[in-house]
Amino acid sequence: MAEFTLEQVFGAGATQTATTLTITKADLPGLTALVGNTAESLLVGMVIIWLTNLTETARITDEVNRQIAVTDAGTDITAGIANDFMRRSYAISLYSLFTVPTLDPDDY
């Protein structure tokens, strides 16, 4: 396997150039594409893609090249000042190869 693809991370219509990343709103699950979508709604659409594609199971298929996993960290009810809110939490785990540190006198 290889690293996660641009499409797996940002949707099937995602493209990039040297200076831009273009994400197609229609590829964000559950999002109604509007001129005025909020930044939060776009981010949540991407989180839904990540929960589907960037799983711990998918990462394990190639631990060296797939270095990110997104998991559901739980849901709870939290009290606000005037209202209670449902809070959904997600964990983004970033992996890098571990090398055993050596004792280096230059570090001290």
GULUM-60933 format. One record per residue (C-alpha): x, y, z; residue in three letters. Coordinates in steps of 0.2 Angstrom, whole numbers, plus 5000, padded with zeros to 4 digits. Example, Ala and Ser with C-alpha at 12.3 -4.5 7.8 and 13.67 -1.06 7.14 Angstrom:
REM residues 2
506249785039ALA;506849955036SER;
//
This chain:
REM residues 108
500050005000MET;500550185000ALA;500050345009GLU;498250395009PHE;497750474993THR;497150654991LEU;495450584987GLU;495450475003GLN;495750635014VAL;494850765005PHE;493550684994GLY;493450614976ALA;493550774967GLY;494950854977ALA;496450914967THR;498051014970GLN;499351114962THR;500951184969ALA;500051324978THR;498151274980THR;497051134987LEU;495351124979THR;494051024988ILE;492350984980THR;490851024992LYS;489850884984ALA;491150764990ASP;490850815009LEU;489550685016PRO;487950765022GLY;488450945017LEU;487151045006THR;488351144995ALA;487951324996LEU;488851484992VAL;488851525011GLY;489351365019ASN;490151395036THR;491951345039ALA;491351235053GLU;490151135041SER;491551115029LEU;492651045042LEU;491350925049VAL;491150865031GLY;492950825030MET;492950745048VAL;491650625041ILE;492750575027ILE;494150555039TRP;493150445050LEU;492750335035THR;494450325027ASN;495850365039LEU;495450225051THR;496650135062GLU;496249975053THR;496750065036ALA;498350135044ARG;498849965050ILE;498849895032THR;500350005029ASP;501050065046GLU;502550145038VAL;501750255024ASN;500050285032ARG;500350395047GLN;498650465052ILE;497150385060ALA;495550475065VAL;494450385078THR;492850425088ASP;493350475105ALA;491550475112GLY;489950575115THR;489350665131ASP;488250795137ILE;489050955143THR;488251105152ALA;488451275145GLY;487951435153ILE;486151435147ALA;485951265138ASN;486551095138ASP;487551025123PHE;487950865115MET;489850855113ARG;490550735100ARG;492450705102SER;493650635089TYR;495450595091ALA;496750625077ILE;498250515080SER;499850555071LEU;501150425069TYR;503050435065SER;504350305065LEU;505250285082PHE;507050265082THR;507950225098VAL;508750375105PRO;510650365108THR;511650455121LEU;512350605113ASP;513550715123PRO;513150855111ASP;511450865118ASP;512150915135TYR;
//
